[in-house]
Amino acid sequence: MQRIVVSVTNDLTTDQRVYKVCTTLTQMNFDVILIGRKLKNSEKINFKFKTQRMNLLFNKGFLFYAEFNIRLFLKLLFIKKDMLLSNDLDTLLPNYLISKIFRLKLVYDSHELFSELPSIKGRYSQKVWRILEKWLVPKQKYFITVSDSIAVWFEEKYSIKPLVIKNFPTYKKTLFRESKNNYILYQGALNKGRGLLALIEAMQKIENIHLKIAGDGPYKSKIKKQIKRFKLEDKVQLLGNIHPKELLLITQKATLGVSLEEDLGLSYRYSLPNKLFDYIQAKTPVVATYLPEIKNVVETYKIGEIIEDHSPENIAKAIHKVLEKGKSFYELPLEKASEELVWENQEELLSTIFKNV
């Protein structure tokens, strides 16, 4: 049995794509070891494949990335391996070096345009990641990514086009549910660039419906201030982090879901967020951003409305359109999308990559 060593910089508990890839590889009869890091609040994991998490001295910034890459290189140096799978640019250097030392095949999965992330835009660290990207990415023979737009960007930038394996959820047999409680749902991280402050302001213009926000993150305090600023304490509810099984039921019962990512750079512009497909699997219509990949899904399957811009007025306008049509208007399109936009339809592509390797 061939062993594939998979590496990521996160703590393994929330990375749906990596979990699905590792599960598929296990089903293909590979011996999978997933390596990440351990945080103070990391939950216990019980996957069907092996995992290892490194305790690091540093958890953010340059020192974190430097320590992680050195530790990962040393771990890869001594662990048994037949093949490597690197997830994102922040794990690629040690994987590439080890692949050359041991003459191993390396598969690279780019989940986003790492060098274009808003968090590093205009900083010295962006120059460092761009240098690594320019050096390493064109050398990747087995290269996959998450969206067509990102694939085109790599092709135009480095004359190398990755295979697109989209981050669809696994199929869930769910029933279409009318919304009796009448609420709008946002699910996901509470971060900058998710359109949340404008969404909360827009709730002033939307009558007889509540907004529920499921998730946590660094933007939580700003969201609380925005709720207080517009006196919407009785209209906007913060649910915090919700267990996936419970969240699915909350999503099913929602009148509509929102995915309002802002254009804060190429990484956001070309993204396909998990929440969009979670809404689809729960058969809940969406109000979504105009960014190209998200807009394409919504308009192709006719499962909701697209905002014209991130003004509260236009967000409210799009929400009103969905409310006027009613949830049942979208039932058949959502049924079709929920059957087609699933991980099971991506597994064959993934199998092709690793069989060819």
N, C-alpha and C positions, 0 to 999 in steps of 0.2 A: 504493500500500500504506500503510495507516494505521500510525503508530508508537505503540506503547504503552510508556510509561516506568514501570517497576516498581521500587519501592524497599523496602528492608529494612535493619535496623541490624546484621544479622549479616554474616559474611564469605562467604556464598553456598554454602559447601561442604557444609553439613549440613542445610540447610532443604529437606526432601523436598517439602513442600507447595508452596513457591514454585517449585521446579524443575518439578513436575508442571503447575502452572498455566501457567508460561511455555512449556513444551513444547506444551501443548494450544493456547495462543494462537498459537504459531508454526505449528502444523498448520492453524489457522484462517486462515492467510495474513496475520497481523499481523506487523509489524516490531517485535520485542520488544527492549528494552534493560533489563537488570536492574542496578540500582545498589545497592551495599552498601559494606562497608568492608574494609580489608586489615589483618590482624594479622601479627605477627612469624612465627607458625607456620602461616600460611594456605597451604594446598596450591594447586597450579596447577589451573585449571579449564579444561575444554574442552567447553562446552555448544553446542547447535545454535542458540543465540541469542546476541546480543551482551551483554557484561557490562562493568561498570566498578566498580572498588573504590577507595575513597578512603583515603588514608593520613591518620590523625588523630593529633593530639598527645596526646589523652586517650582512654582506653579503658574507663573505668568512671565511675559516679557522675554527679552533676549536670553537671560540666564536659564529660563525654563527650556527654551528650544535647544540651546547649546547642551544642557545636561541630558535632555531626552535623547537627542541624536547620538551623543557619545554612549549613553547607556544602551540604547537600542543597537548600535553597532557592535558593542561588546557581547550583548546577548545573542545577536544573530551569528556572531563569530563562532560561538561554542555550542549552539543548539543544533540538533539534528534537523536537516532540511533538504528537500529536493526541489523546491520551487518557492518563490517569494511573491507576495502581493502587497504592494505599497499603496496606502490610501492617502492621497493629497500630498502636496509639495513638501509639507513639513516632516514627512517620513521618507522621502525619496532618496536623499543623499546616502544614508547608511545602507539602505536596500541596494542601491546601485553599486556601491563599493563592494558589498558582500557578493553580489551577483558576478562581479568581475573577478574577485579573488577566487571564488569557488566554481566559476563558469556555470552558474545556475540561470535558469530562465526567470525573468522578472515581469510581472504584470503590474501596470500602473493604472490606478483608478482615481481620476481627478473629479472630486465631488463638486468643485466650484473653481472659479478663477482666483486662486489663492493670492496671487500677486496684485489683484485688483480689489481686495477686500476694503471696505470703508474704514475699518479699524486701523489700517496701516497706510492709508492714502496720504501721500505727501510727506511721509516720515522716512528717516534713513533706512529703517527696516524694509521698506518697500523696495529700495534699491538692491538690498541684499537678496531678497526673494526673487527679484527679476533676474539677477545675475545667475542664481541657481536654476531658475526656470529656463533661461536661455541656454545654459550649458547642458542640463539634464533631459529636458522634455524631448528635444529632437532625437535623442538616442533611444527612445522607448519604442521597441518593436511591437509589444503587446500593450495596447493603450486603450482604455475605455473611459467614458465620461457620462454625464447625466442628462444632457440636453443637446438638441440639434444646434442651437445658437453657440454654445460653448465649443462644440466640435468644429463649427465653421471658423470660430475665432482662432483656435489652435492651428487650423489648416492655413489661414491667411497669415498668421504670425510666424509659424515655424515650419510650414510646408509638411505638416504631419496631421492626418485626420484620424482622431480616435473613433472607435466603434461606440455608438450611443446605446447605453443600457439604462433606461429611465427608472427612476426610483419609485416605481409604483408599489402600492401595498399588496399584501397577499389577499386573495379573494375571500370575502366574508359573505356568507349567505344571510343577508339582512332583509327585513321587511320594510316597505315604505310606511312611514308613520306620519300622520297629520299632526301638526303642532297644536296641542291643546293648551299648553302653558304660554304660548306666544312670546318667544324670545329670540333675539339675535345672538349668535355665538362667535366669539373669537377663540381659537385654541392655538397654543404655541408659545414660544419664548417672548417675554416682554422686553424687547430690545428696540433700539433706535431703528427707524426706517421701516416699521411695520404699519404705519398709518394710524396708530392707536389714539394719539392726541386729537387728530382731526375727526376720527370716528366718534370719540366721546363728545366733542363739540357738536357734531352732527345730530346727536341724540336729542338735542334741544328741539330739533325740527321734526322729530318723528314721534307721533302720538301712539298711545295704547300698546306699547311693546317695550320690553326690557332688553338690556344688553348684558350678557354674561361673558366674562373673560376668564378662560381657563389656562393657567400657566404661571410662570414666575420668571424673574430676571431683573437685570439692573435698572430697567425703566419703571419699575413698580412704583417708586416714590413719586416720580413725575406724573404717572397715571393717577395716583391718589390725589395729587394736588389739582390735576385737571378736573377730576370728578367734583372736588370740593369747590373749585373756582366757578363752575357752572351750576352748582347746587343740584347735582344729579345723584346724590347718595341713594335715593329711593328708586332710581332708574338703572343704575349700573352696578353690577355685582362682581366682585373679584373672588373667584373660586379657588385660586392657588393651583398647585399641581394636583392632578387627578389621575388615579390609576387608569391605565388604558381601557380596561373592560368597562369601567364606570363611565369613562369619557365617551366611549362609543355610544352608549345609551343616551347620554346627554346630547350628543351630536345628532342622533337619530330624531330626537324629539324637538330639535331646534326648528324654527321657522326658516331660517337661512343662516349660512356661515359666511364669514368675511375673510378675505385674503388680500390685504391692501398694501403689499410691499411697495416701497418707494424706490425711485431710480437714484440710488446713492453710489453708483459706479457699476462697472460691467458685471461684477460678481452677482449683484442683486438684479441687474437688468435681465440677465439670462437665466435666472433661477427658476426652479420648479418646486415650490415648497411642499413638504409632506402634507400640510394641512389641507391643501386643495384636494388631494386624492382621498384624504380621510373623510372630508365632506361628501365626496362622490360615493365612497363605499357605504356611508351612512344614509345615502339617498336624500341628501339635504342640498337644496339649491344654494348658489353662491352669489355674492357681490364681490367682484375681484378687480385688481389693478389692471391698467392698460399695458403693463410690461409684456413683451412679445410672446414668450413661452406660455405664460399663464393665460393671456388673452386668446391665444390659439386654441387651447384646450376648451375654454368656456364657450367660445363661438363655434368651434367645430361640432361640439356635442349639444350646444344650445341649453346649457344647464344653469344659466343665470344671467347676470347683467355686469357690464364693464363700466367702471367709473371713467369720466372724461379727464379728471385731474384729482388732486388730493384736497381740494377745497371742501369744507364741511357741507357746502350747498350741493356739490355734485355727488358727494357720498350719500347724502340724504335722498337725492333725486334717484339714484340707482336702487337704493333700498326700497323706496316707495314703488318703483316699477315691479320689483319682485313681490312685494306685499299685495299690490293691486291684482297681479295675475294669480296669486295664490300658490301654495306649495304643490298642490296636485297638478298644476299646469306643467311642472317639470318632471313628473313621475316617470314617463316613458323614456325621455332622454337620459335621465339619471340611471335608469335600469340598464340601458345600453352601455353607458360609460362605465358603470360599476363592473360590468362583465368583461369589457375590453381593456381597460386601463389597470391591469393587475400584474403582479410580479410573475405569476405563472406564465404569462406571455413573453416575459423577458428572459426566462431561464434558458430557453433554447439558444439564444445569442450568447449567454454566459458560458454555456456548455461548449459551444463552438470555439470560443477563445481558448479554454483550458484543454480541450481535446487537441487543438492545433499546437498548443505549447508542448 
